[in-house]
């Protein structure tokens, strides 16, 4: 539509920040258009990525800052920062079979997701992570951290919000977030959760097995080939199967508990080093590990695995190994998209 109106696009190299925090420099085309929001005109830069599939117009935190929009995630409302008294609800585009409704009423929050917003400011922005009533402020340096805190406290004062001083921790080199510890060395498990898992007794019925596996779901990224190890337990949760707790199930149960005694520390992604994905497939499961760096500097970023569905178990060996590669690329897409990666497999025909 913009091209039909003879709007001129200019080539530009842009830096994209992925969800995992890594940055990529890509070639793009840009133009500036005026968008009107509730009567307010906001000059907005639109970016087109020629190499991307299915280009869409995304209005992100840059647009929120330039428009002076503040998001109230909890109440599903937004307002202009210069006029907080007038608030408007979030809306989504309705489908053919439904009426427009508030996002806060129609979308449920996943355990693995949380709100991420930036505080509008004329000269700078603050990187925040919020989990219900907790706020985490991420800063690159101590001086920047002090400045970020000042901006956040000013916002608190503006909107008459308060923080519990006894629960506040400042200038920390490690922070607990969604049952994980984020440290300078990487991501580690919460030992409090580990202690609780170690105390779980041997399951005596399907419900207790399901509870054990659900508790474990928080930590499966720390265990290579988790799906294959847990398969004897997962099979017990299938319908129409007789309950049998034998040596195979007991071994899987004990093996998983031992794996958390000394779990690996998962490193944060380093944009200066190449990615590598190692995949493997068995008759029952797929496994993959995402690493970055080479030689002695290589470190693990994430482990992942899943069981094969009945139809996939009928695949030949080469098809299962190829499936493992495709699945791993989709699983780690947030890390590796638009990056050069090395795929490693022990199956010769794939080469």
SVG drawing of the C-alpha trace seen along z (x, -y; Angstrom):
<svg xmlns="http://www.w3.org/2000/svg" viewBox="-19 -16 59 71">
<polyline fill="none" stroke="black" stroke-width="0.4" points="0.0,0.0 2.8,-2.4 4.6,-1.6 1.4,-2.3 1.4,-5.7 5.0,-6.2 6.4,-6.3 10.2,-6.2 12.1,-3.6 15.8,-4.0 18.3,-1.1 19.6,-0.9 21.6,1.5 19.7,2.2 20.6,4.1 17.9,6.6 17.8,7.8 16.4,11.3 14.3,12.5 17.4,14.1 19.3,10.8 21.6,11.4 22.0,8.8 22.2,9.3 23.1,6.6 20.8,7.1 20.1,5.1 16.7,3.5 14.6,0.7 13.0,-2.0 10.6,-4.9 8.8,-7.2 5.1,-7.6 2.7,-9.4 0.5,-7.2 -2.4,-8.6 -3.2,-7.2 -6.3,-8.6 -5.8,-11.9 -2.0,-12.1 0.2,-12.0 3.4,-9.9 6.1,-9.9 7.1,-6.2 9.9,-4.4 8.7,-1.3 11.3,1.4 11.1,4.0 13.4,7.0 13.9,8.3 15.2,11.7 12.4,12.3 9.4,14.5 6.0,12.9 7.1,9.3 4.7,7.7 4.5,4.2 5.5,4.5 5.1,1.5 7.5,2.3 9.0,0.5 10.5,-2.2 7.0,-3.2 5.8,-3.1 8.6,-5.5 8.1,-7.9 4.4,-8.0 4.8,-8.3 2.6,-5.3 2.6,-3.5 1.3,0.1 -0.6,1.3 -0.2,5.0 -2.0,6.1 -5.2,4.2 -5.0,4.6 -5.0,0.8 -2.7,-1.9 -2.4,-5.7 -0.2,-8.5 2.5,-9.4 1.5,-13.1 -2.1,-12.2 -2.4,-9.1 -5.9,-9.9 -7.3,-8.9 -6.8,-5.1 -7.9,-2.9 -8.2,0.9 -6.1,3.3 -7.8,4.7 -7.1,7.5 -8.2,7.7 -11.4,9.9 -11.7,13.0 -14.6,13.7 -16.4,15.7 -15.8,13.5 -16.4,10.0 -13.6,7.7 -12.7,8.3 -10.0,7.3 -6.8,9.2 -6.6,9.4 -9.9,11.4 -9.1,13.7 -5.4,14.6 -4.0,16.6 -0.5,16.0 1.8,19.0 4.1,20.1 7.0,19.6 6.2,16.1 6.2,12.7 5.6,9.1 8.5,7.1 8.1,3.4 10.3,0.3 9.7,-2.8 9.1,-5.7 11.8,-8.4 13.0,-11.2 16.7,-10.3 16.9,-6.7 15.0,-3.5 15.0,-0.9 15.0,2.8 12.4,4.3 11.1,7.8 8.0,8.2 6.6,11.4 3.2,10.7 4.1,8.2 7.9,8.5 10.1,6.2 13.6,6.9 15.8,4.1 18.6,5.2 21.5,2.8 24.9,3.2 26.9,1.2 26.6,0.0 26.3,-3.7 23.6,-2.7 21.8,-0.7 21.6,-3.7 20.2,-5.8 17.7,-3.1 16.5,-2.9 16.0,-6.7 13.8,-6.6 11.8,-3.7 11.3,-5.4 10.1,-8.5 7.5,-6.5 6.5,-4.9 6.0,-8.4 4.1,-9.6 1.6,-6.8 1.5,-6.5 3.0,-3.0 5.1,-1.7 7.7,1.0 8.2,3.2 11.7,2.1 12.3,5.4 11.8,7.3 14.0,5.0 17.5,6.0 19.8,3.6 23.0,4.0 22.9,7.9 25.2,10.1 22.6,12.9 18.8,12.8 16.1,15.5 13.7,15.4 10.9,18.0 12.5,20.8 16.0,20.2 19.0,18.2 20.5,15.8 24.2,15.3 27.3,13.9 28.3,17.4 25.0,18.4 21.6,19.9 21.5,22.2 18.7,24.2 17.0,23.1 18.4,25.4 15.3,24.9 13.3,26.5 15.9,29.2 15.6,30.1 11.9,30.4 12.2,32.8 14.7,34.9 12.1,35.4 9.3,36.6 8.5,40.2 8.2,43.0 4.9,42.5 2.2,45.1 -0.4,44.0 -0.7,42.2 -1.6,38.9 1.6,38.9 3.7,39.7 2.0,36.8 2.8,34.5 6.4,35.6 6.9,35.0 5.1,31.6 7.5,30.5 10.4,31.7 9.3,29.7 10.9,26.6 14.3,28.3 14.3,30.5 16.5,28.0 19.3,28.9 19.2,32.7 20.4,34.1 17.9,36.6 15.4,35.9 12.5,37.3 14.2,40.6 15.3,41.0 11.7,40.2 10.0,42.4 9.2,45.3 7.5,42.8 5.7,41.0 4.3,44.3 2.6,44.8 0.4,41.7 -1.0,43.1 -4.7,44.1 -5.8,47.7 -2.4,48.9 -2.1,51.1 -0.2,49.6 3.1,51.4 6.0,50.0 9.0,52.2 12.8,51.9 12.7,49.8 10.4,47.2 12.4,47.1 15.7,46.7 14.2,43.7 12.9,42.2 16.2,42.4 18.2,41.3 16.2,38.1 16.7,37.3 20.4,37.8 20.7,35.6 19.6,32.5 22.2,33.0 25.0,31.6 23.2,29.9 25.2,28.0 25.2,24.2 23.8,23.0 25.7,20.1 24.1,17.0 24.3,16.6 27.4,14.7 26.8,12.9 30.5,12.9 30.7,16.8 29.1,19.2 26.2,21.4 26.2,25.2 23.3,27.6 23.9,31.3 21.0,33.6 20.3,37.3 17.3,39.6 16.4,43.0 13.5,45.3 11.5,43.4 12.8,39.8 14.6,36.8 17.4,34.9 19.3,31.7 21.8,29.5 22.5,25.9 26.1,24.7 28.1,21.6 31.8,21.2 34.5,23.6 37.1,25.8 37.8,25.1 35.5,22.0 32.4,24.1 29.6,24.0 26.1,25.3 23.2,22.8 20.2,25.2 19.2,28.9 15.9,30.1 14.2,33.4 10.8,34.9 9.2,38.3 8.2,39.5 4.5,39.8 3.4,43.3 3.5,42.2 7.0,40.9 8.2,44.2 7.5,45.7 10.0,43.5 13.3,45.0 16.5,44.1 17.4,41.4 14.0,39.8 14.1,39.7 17.5,38.1 16.3,35.5 13.3,34.9 15.6,34.2 17.4,31.5 14.1,29.8 12.6,30.0 15.8,28.6 15.9,25.7 12.3,24.8 12.9,25.4 16.0,23.1 14.7,20.6 14.7,17.7 18.5,18.1 19.6,19.0 17.3,17.1 19.4,15.1 22.6,16.6 25.2,18.8 25.0,22.2 26.7,25.6 24.5,28.7 26.2,31.8 24.8,35.3 26.3,38.7 24.2,40.0 26.4,40.1 23.6,40.2 22.4,36.7 25.7,35.2"/>
</svg>
